Amino acid sequence: MKARAVMPAPGPRWSLRTCVTLFLLLSCLSCGLVLYRVAVMRERVGSDVRPQEAGKATTFLMIRAKNRPDYSSHSSAVDSGNSVQRTFFTRRCSPRTNVVFIKVHKAGSTTVTCILQRFGFQHNLTFMLPRNHKSDLGWPNLIKVEDYIPSADGRYNLVVDHTVYNRPLMEGLMPDNTAYVTVLRHPLAQIKSVFNWYKIKYEYGIRHPDPLGAFLKDPDRYEAPYVISRNHRLPHSFTKNFMAFDLGFPLGLSGRKNSAKEFVRKVDRELDFVLILEHLNESLVMLRRRMCWTTKDILYDLKPRNLKSYPEKFASSLKGLEERHRNWSNVDYELYKHFNRSLWEQVAKEGPDFTEEVRNFKHVVTAVAAYCDAGSGSGADEHHLLVEQSKWSEAFTVDAAFCTKLRMQWQDWYQVLKKTHRLPPDVSSATRETIGYPGLLSISKRQAAQLFGIEP
C-alpha cells in the first residue's frame, strides 16, 4: 500500500473582489490616520497649516501666514562673493555673525544662548569656549587666556557664556564689527529665581517660612554676614544688582544714585541691543532685524529651560516689598526701566509692520513646536514642515534633525561645539587635558553621532 502524502490544509481562497475591497479599506484607514494628525495640528496651530501632496520632498505640512499677500518681490537672499546679502522690502543688508552675548544670570539667558549656539553651529562659526565643564569664561572675574580654549587661527566669532563684561578687554579678543548683546529680566522676578537656584535661604541662614520676604524686609541683616565671611569673599552679591555686576558694574558703587544713571548711559552707548525677557518675541524679532538674520535663525523651544516650580516664583507676600527691593538693587531697576522703555521706543519706530511680524513669528514658533511634538518618536523623520516665504524671511523647512537641535540644552551643545572645535595644530597635550566636557542631557550618544559625527 503506497504511502499517501499529507498535503497542507488548503487556505481560504480570496476572490479579486475581496482583495480590492480590503485594499480600499486599508487605504481609507491610512488616509483617516493622516487626516487625524492634520486635524490635531490644525487645532494647535491654526487653519492655515495644510497637508501637502506626497512627493520626493517628503513635505508633510505647510505654514502660510494668515491673510498672506504675495511677498515674492520683497524677500530674497543673494550670494555676493563670500557673504550673503538679504533684501527685505527695499532694505538690503548683510548678516552679522560676530556676537558677544553677555549671559546675565537667571534672566532667561540660557534660552538665548541655545539660539546662538544653534546659529553658530549652522553657520560654521568659531566659539570662544570655556575650558571647564561649566558655562563660565572667567566669571566672576575678568576673562583670562587660561579660561578659554584656543582656536586654530586665534580668531573667534561668538561668546555666549557667563563672563563679566569689559569692553576694552573684549575688543582685544573679538573682530571690529562684533555686536554686543545681552538680556534683562524684571529684577523682582530675577531675584525669585536667584533665591531658588542658589539656595540663598541656606547660604544666608534665613530661618523663616517666607525666606525671600524676610530678606527683602531687612536685606542688610542677612547680606552683611555673608559678604564679610572668610568663606564667602566674592566680588559680587547674588541679591544686590546681580545683573549689573554681569554687565561690569562695581559692587561698591551701588549706593550712589548718580553712579547708577551713569552706568546705564555707558551700557546704552556700548551695547548694540538689549533683549527683555518679558517681551522675548518682540526682542528676538528686533534682534533679527538688527542682525539681518532669518526667522529660522531665531526660533526657540517653547518648553522653558527650567520647568521646575518653586515657592518664591508665585509668592504673593512680595507685592508690598518691590519698593524695598528697588532701593536695595537700584542699578538693576534702572537698567531694566531704561532698556524696557528703549525696546518699545524702537518698536514704535519700526511701524505697524513690526507688530505684524511678531504675530507671524509667534505663529511659526507655535507651529514648529506642534510639528516637533507630533513627530517625537512617531517616525516623522520622513516628513518635513515647510514654512513659506514671507516679506521678512525666505522659505525654510523643519525636519526631525532641526527639532532635535532646537531642543538641545546648552550642555549638549558644549559637547558638540567642543568636539568639533578646531584647535591649533601645535596645541599641547597639557592644554587638551584641561578641556572639560559636560554630560549630554537631551540627546543620546547615538543622536550625537548621527547628527554631528562625534563620539561623546
PEBELNOR-V358711 format. One record per residue. N is the residue number from 1. PSI is psi in whole degrees, -180 to 180 (999 if undefined). OMEGA is omega in whole degrees, -180 to 180 (NA if undefined). NEAR is the number of other C-alpha atoms within 10 Angstrom. Layout:
# PEBELNOR-V358711
n: (N/N)
psi: (PSI/PSI)
omega: (OMEGA/OMEGA)
near: (NEAR/NEAR)
This chain:
# PEBELNOR-V358711
n: (1/2/3/4/5/6/7/8/9/10/11/12/13/14/15/16/17/18/19/20/21/22/23/24/25/26/27/28/29/30/31/32/33/34/35/36/37/38/39/40/41/42/43/44/45/46/47/48/49/50/51/52/53/54/55/56/57/58/59/60/61/62/63/64/65/66/67/68/69/70/71/72/73/74/75/76/77/78/79/80/81/82/83/84/85/86/87/88/89/90/91/92/93/94/95/96/97/98/99/100/101/102/103/104/105/106/107/108/109/110/111/112/113/114/115/116/117/118/119/120/121/122/123/124/125/126/127/128/129/130/131/132/133/134/135/136/137/138/139/140/141/142/143/144/145/146/147/148/149/150/151/152/153/154/155/156/157/158/159/160/161/162/163/164/165/166/167/168/169/170/171/172/173/174/175/176/177/178/179/180/181/182/183/184/185/186/187/188/189/190/191/192/193/194/195/196/197/198/199/200/201/202/203/204/205/206/207/208/209/210/211/212/213/214/215/216/217/218/219/220/221/222/223/224/225/226/227/228/229/230/231/232/233/234/235/236/237/238/239/240/241/242/243/244/245/246/247/248/249/250/251/252/253/254/255/256/257/258/259/260/261/262/263/264/265/266/267/268/269/270/271/272/273/274/275/276/277/278/279/280/281/282/283/284/285/286/287/288/289/290/291/292/293/294/295/296/297/298/299/300/301/302/303/304/305/306/307/308/309/310/311/312/313/314/315/316/317/318/319/320/321/322/323/324/325/326/327/328/329/330/331/332/333/334/335/336/337/338/339/340/341/342/343/344/345/346/347/348/349/350/351/352/353/354/355/356/357/358/359/360/361/362/363/364/365/366/367/368/369/370/371/372/373/374/375/376/377/378/379/380/381/382/383/384/385/386/387/388/389/390/391/392/393/394/395/396/397/398/399/400/401/402/403/404/405/406/407/408/409/410/411/412/413/414/415/416/417/418/419/420/421/422/423/424/425/426/427/428/429/430/431/432/433/434/435/436/437/438/439/440/441/442/443/444/445/446/447/448/449/450/451/452/453/454/455/456)
psi: (124/142/142/124/138/113/145/147/134/136/174/140/131/123/162/-39/-40/-44/-44/-41/-46/-41/-44/-39/-45/-39/-43/-40/-43/-45/-39/-41/-43/-46/-34/-45/-41/-41/-42/-45/-40/-42/-34/-35/0/164/-6/13/115/144/147/160/141/140/-169/-29/-11/39/131/-47/159/137/126/135/143/139/46/118/-178/116/13/-25/1/-32/126/159/129/129/111/93/-124/-3/159/133/135/147/122/119/-122/5/129/139/163/134/137/130/1/118/134/115/112/109/98/137/135/41/24/15/-24/-36/-45/-39/-45/-35/-46/-35/-44/-42/-47/-41/-44/-29/14/44/161/124/145/105/140/145/-30/180/5/-175/45/133/83/-16/138/14/174/151/141/162/-27/-12/-22/159/130/150/164/-40/7/7/157/149/-31/136/124/14/169/122/150/122/128/107/-50/-40/-44/-32/-28/-14/-21/160/163/-32/28/139/134/122/150/179/142/158/153/128/-35/-39/-35/-42/-29/-45/-39/-46/-40/-49/-43/6/53/-35/-30/-41/-40/-4/42/106/86/143/-24/80/-41/-42/-42/-40/-46/-24/-28/70/-35/-34/-38/-30/-44/-49/-33/-44/-40/-7/140/-31/-6/44/95/154/16/171/138/-24/-17/109/45/-40/-41/-37/-44/-29/9/13/126/132/-36/-13/0/-18/-10/121/-42/-35/-38/-47/-39/-39/-42/-43/-39/-47/-40/-38/-38/-31/144/-34/144/120/153/121/-41/-16/57/-42/-45/-40/-43/-39/-41/-40/-43/-43/-41/-35/-6/45/-180/167/-39/-32/-30/8/147/163/127/-24/123/148/-27/99/-12/141/158/155/-40/-27/-38/25/116/-17/-7/-5/-37/6/3/-37/-38/-42/-37/-42/-34/-43/57/-34/-40/-40/-39/-42/-49/-45/-45/-49/-23/-44/-41/-40/-48/-27/-40/-39/-43/-36/-25/-21/179/-23/-29/-45/-38/-41/-40/-43/-43/-40/-45/-41/-44/-43/-45/-42/-42/-41/-42/-42/-45/-38/-45/-32/-9/109/16/17/27/10/-24/-9/146/158/124/122/117/158/142/179/-4/-18/152/166/152/164/153/132/-176/-36/-41/-39/-42/-46/-37/-33/9/143/165/-32/-39/-43/-35/-34/-49/-49/-38/-37/-29/1/137/112/158/146/-26/18/140/158/-31/-40/-42/-38/-18/-9/121/146/121/159/159/141/-49/-5/157/167/-36/-43/-41/-40/-42/-43/-36/-7/32/159/101/999)
omega: (-177/176/-178/180/178/-179/177/-180/-179/179/180/180/-178/178/178/180/179/-179/180/180/179/179/180/179/179/179/178/179/179/178/179/179/178/180/177/179/178/179/178/179/179/180/-175/-172/176/-174/-179/173/-170/176/178/177/178/180/-177/-180/-179/179/-178/-178/176/176/177/180/-179/-179/-171/172/180/-179/-171/-178/-173/-173/179/176/-178/178/-179/-178/-179/-177/179/175/-179/178/175/-170/179/-178/179/-176/176/-179/175/-174/176/-172/165/177/178/-173/-179/-176/173/180/-177/-174/180/176/179/178/-179/175/-178/177/178/179/-179/179/-178/-177/174/-179/-178/179/166/-172/178/178/-179/-178/180/177/-178/172/179/-176/11/176/178/-177/177/-178/180/-175/-174/-178/179/178/-174/-178/179/-178/180/177/-171/168/-176/-174/175/176/178/-176/174/-171/-180/-180/-177/177/177/-178/-172/177/-176/-175/-178/174/180/-171/173/177/178/180/178/-173/-180/176/-179/-179/174/180/178/-179/-180/-172/-177/177/-174/-178/177/-180/-177/180/-179/180/-176/179/176/-172/-179/177/178/-180/-176/177/-180/-175/-179/-179/-177/-175/-173/180/-179/-176/-176/179/179/-176/-175/178/-180/-179/-177/174/178/-172/-174/178/-177/179/179/179/178/-180/172/-179/179/-175/-174/-177/-170/-179/-176/-176/180/179/179/-179/177/-180/179/178/179/179/180/179/-169/-178/180/-179/177/177/176/-174/-178/178/-172/-178/177/-179/-178/177/178/177/179/180/-180/-175/-178/178/179/176/-180/-179/-173/177/180/-180/-180/179/-179/179/177/-176/-174/174/179/-172/-175/-175/-176/-177/180/-177/-176/-175/-179/-175/-178/180/176/179/178/178/-178/-176/-169/-177/178/179/177/178/-176/-179/-177/-173/172/176/-180/179/-177/173/177/178/-179/-180/-179/178/-176/179/-179/178/178/179/178/179/179/-180/177/-180/-180/179/180/-180/179/178/179/178/-179/177/-178/-177/-177/176/-177/178/-178/179/-177/-174/176/173/-180/174/-174/176/175/179/179/-175/176/179/176/179/175/178/-177/180/178/178/179/180/-180/-173/177/175/-179/178/177/-180/180/173/-177/-175/179/180/-179/-179/-180/179/173/-178/-177/-179/-176/177/178/178/179/-177/180/-177/180/-178/174/179/176/-179/-172/176/180/176/179/178/179/179/-177/-175/-171/179/-179/176/-179/NA)
near: (3/4/5/6/6/6/6/6/6/6/6/6/7/8/9/9/9/11/11/11/12/12/12/12/12/12/12/12/12/12/12/12/12/14/13/12/14/19/16/14/20/17/12/15/19/17/14/14/24/17/18/13/11/10/8/6/11/14/19/22/23/17/23/20/18/13/7/9/9/10/17/11/12/17/20/20/16/12/9/10/7/6/10/12/16/22/20/20/13/9/9/14/17/16/16/15/20/22/23/24/25/24/28/24/22/21/24/22/24/21/20/22/20/25/23/20/23/22/19/20/15/11/9/12/16/23/27/25/26/27/23/17/16/16/20/21/25/20/17/15/15/15/20/11/10/13/19/19/23/23/18/15/11/13/14/20/19/24/25/27/25/22/24/23/25/15/15/8/12/16/13/9/15/20/15/9/11/17/20/19/18/21/24/25/25/17/28/20/15/20/26/20/19/19/22/16/11/11/12/18/18/11/13/17/13/16/10/11/8/15/18/23/19/19/20/20/14/13/17/12/14/18/17/11/13/18/16/11/10/9/8/11/11/14/13/19/15/16/21/23/26/23/29/29/23/23/21/16/24/15/16/9/13/21/14/11/12/11/15/21/16/11/20/22/13/11/21/16/9/12/16/16/22/23/24/22/20/15/13/15/21/23/22/22/24/22/18/20/18/15/19/21/21/19/23/20/15/20/23/23/19/14/10/11/16/9/7/7/10/13/13/20/16/11/13/10/12/20/10/11/15/13/14/15/23/18/13/20/22/22/30/28/21/20/25/21/14/15/20/21/12/15/18/14/11/12/18/12/9/13/10/10/12/19/15/10/21/17/15/18/22/15/18/20/20/19/23/27/22/19/24/23/13/16/18/14/10/8/10/15/13/12/18/20/23/22/23/15/19/23/19/25/24/21/16/14/16/18/20/20/13/15/19/16/21/19/20/21/19/24/19/22/23/23/21/23/22/19/15/15/20/15/15/13/9/7/12/9/8/8/12/13/9/16/16/15/19/16/12/19/12/15/15/12/12/13/15/19/13/12/14/13/13/16/13/16)
